[in-house]
């Protein structure tokens, strides 16, 4: 099997993979976590934005003492994401500041999620 076939096959498997919290927290880098989100339909269904997923991933890594130094949130990128996502705006009742505060709290491991 060629390297390209292996990569494509792995990406297709990621699309429908149901991620456990343990699997999420063992993703070693933010770059890989972002890639997992971009390929995974289940992660996209569970987290309405990539940044929400990254905040959750970083919070899990910190909670289990696996955290590498966290990058600062890119507020300009967050504003773009906010402006193009009506679902995200509804989730936070149109309050961008609440969205940013949630991301920071989730990164710090201070957010509990029901059923997880």
C-alpha positions as CSV (number, residue, x, y, z in Angstrom):
1,X,0.0,0.0,0.0
2,X,1.4,3.4,-1.0
3,X,1.9,6.2,1.5
4,X,-0.8,8.2,-0.3
5,X,-3.3,5.3,0.0
6,X,-2.5,5.0,3.7
7,X,-3.1,8.7,4.2
8,X,-6.3,8.8,2.2
9,X,-7.6,5.7,3.9
10,X,-6.8,7.1,7.4
11,X,-8.6,10.4,6.5
12,X,-11.7,8.4,5.4
13,X,-11.6,6.5,8.7
14,X,-11.4,9.8,10.6
15,X,-14.5,11.2,9.0
16,X,-16.9,8.9,10.9
17,X,-14.8,8.0,13.9
18,X,-16.5,8.6,17.2
19,X,-13.9,10.2,19.5
20,X,-13.7,9.4,23.2
21,X,-12.4,12.0,25.6
22,X,-9.3,9.9,26.2
23,X,-8.6,9.8,22.4
24,X,-9.0,13.6,22.2
25,X,-6.7,14.3,25.1
26,X,-3.9,12.1,23.7
27,X,-3.7,14.1,20.4
28,X,-0.2,15.5,21.0
29,X,-0.2,18.9,19.2
30,X,-2.7,21.6,18.3
31,X,-1.9,21.2,14.7
32,X,-2.9,17.5,14.8
33,X,-6.0,18.4,16.8
34,X,-7.0,20.9,14.2
35,X,-6.5,18.4,11.4
36,X,-8.6,15.8,13.3
37,X,-11.4,18.4,13.6
38,X,-11.2,19.3,9.9
39,X,-11.5,15.6,8.8
40,X,-13.9,14.4,11.4
41,X,-17.6,14.8,10.8
42,X,-18.4,13.6,14.3
43,X,-16.2,16.2,15.9
44,X,-17.7,18.9,13.7
45,X,-21.2,17.8,14.8
46,X,-20.2,17.8,18.4
47,X,-18.4,21.1,18.4
48,X,-19.9,24.0,16.3
49,X,-16.5,25.5,15.6
50,X,-12.9,24.5,15.3
51,X,-11.8,26.9,18.0
52,X,-14.4,25.4,20.5
53,X,-12.9,22.0,19.8
54,X,-9.3,23.3,20.2
55,X,-10.3,24.9,23.5
56,X,-11.8,21.7,24.7
57,X,-8.7,19.7,23.6
58,X,-6.4,22.1,25.3
59,X,-8.5,22.0,28.5
60,X,-8.4,18.2,28.5
61,X,-4.6,18.2,28.0
62,X,-4.2,20.7,30.9
63,X,-6.6,18.8,33.2
64,X,-4.6,15.6,32.7
65,X,-1.2,17.4,32.9
66,X,-0.4,16.8,29.3
67,X,-0.5,20.4,28.3
68,X,2.2,22.0,26.2
69,X,2.4,25.8,26.5
70,X,-0.9,27.1,25.1
71,X,-1.0,29.6,22.3
72,X,-3.0,32.7,22.8
73,X,-6.4,32.8,21.3
74,X,-6.3,34.6,18.0
75,X,-9.1,37.1,18.5
76,X,-9.1,38.3,14.9
77,X,-9.7,34.7,13.8
78,X,-12.4,34.2,16.4
79,X,-14.2,37.3,15.1
80,X,-14.1,35.9,11.6
81,X,-15.4,32.6,12.8
82,X,-18.1,34.3,14.8
83,X,-19.2,36.5,11.9
84,X,-19.8,33.6,9.6
85,X,-21.5,31.2,12.1
86,X,-25.1,32.0,13.0
87,X,-25.2,28.7,15.0
88,X,-22.3,29.9,17.1
89,X,-23.9,33.3,17.6
90,X,-27.1,31.6,18.7
91,X,-25.3,29.4,21.1
92,X,-23.8,32.4,22.9
93,X,-26.9,34.6,22.5
94,X,-25.1,37.0,20.2
95,X,-22.5,37.8,22.8
96,X,-19.0,37.6,21.4
97,X,-17.4,38.3,24.7
98,X,-19.2,35.3,26.3
99,X,-17.8,33.1,23.5
100,X,-14.2,34.3,24.1
101,X,-14.7,33.9,27.9
102,X,-16.0,30.3,27.3
103,X,-13.0,29.4,25.1
104,X,-10.6,30.8,27.7
105,X,-12.3,28.9,30.5
106,X,-12.5,25.7,28.5
107,X,-8.7,25.9,27.7
108,X,-8.1,26.3,31.4
109,X,-10.1,23.2,32.1
110,X,-12.8,25.0,34.0
111,X,-15.8,23.9,31.8
112,X,-17.8,20.8,32.6
113,X,-19.7,19.1,29.8
114,X,-22.9,17.2,30.5
115,X,-22.7,13.5,29.8
116,X,-18.9,13.3,29.4
